[in-house]
Amino acid sequence: MTIDIWFIAAICLFVLACCAVLRALFVHSLPDRLLAANVAATLGCAGALSLTVSVGDLIVAVLALIVACIVFATTIRVAEGMAGDAP
């Protein structure tokens, strides 16, 4: 039995992404929520890339890229709406 360091790194990154999601859920400020969502998506992508190296299947990276594009586009749209509300 060998220790797969890429798999352990992926698990650690996914745990950190879950912590960022918890911050996004429980903070009251919208800019903090947007930042936490971006951090969670970035950490999730890094974890997916580590998992891709560990497993050797590129579909994990493709799915992570699709989810990250959706999250980043959503946060940009919300931030634009937030900037439009300013006097």
Secondary structure, DSSP 8 states (H G I E B T S, - for coil): ----HHHHHHHHHHHHHHHHHHHHHH---HHHHHHHHHHHHHHHHHHHHHHHHHH--THHHHHHHHHHHHHHHHHHHHHHHHHHT--
